[in-house]
Amino acid sequence: MVETVLLLPVLVVFTLAVVQYALVWHARSIAESAARHGVQEARAYTATDADGFRQTSAYLQAVDPALLRAAHIEVTRTATTVAVRIRAQVLSVPGTPFTYGIDARSSGPLERFVAAGGPP
């Protein structure tokens, strides 16, 4: 009986830690996938940064809108590349003081028209 009283809180904390780790892993996977989708949309020949932002936001809302709290999406573009960055807080297991932020990034080359004989 004494062993159970001492061991039960340890088992509960361990179980909550495993569940929280799974939530963080899943959230990171979702954020990376959303960033890739945003880059695919924003790198198209006639696309804008707003197109990438909309696609990234729509992906996050469609997959799991509650897992990533206060998601901040940034789409940046240079002359040859576009990048999407997502920063958010991961949902924590109820009753725990756990907070974990993720930072997912993806980038890719822009589709662009190059005339024959022009620079590659």
Secondary structure, 3 states (H helix, E strand, C coil): CHHHHHHHHHHHHHHHHHHHHHHHHHHHHHHHHHHHHHHHHHCCCCCCHHHHHHHHHHHHHHHCCCCEEEEEEEEEECCCEEEEEEEEEECCCCCCCCCCEEEEEEEEECCCCCCCCCCC
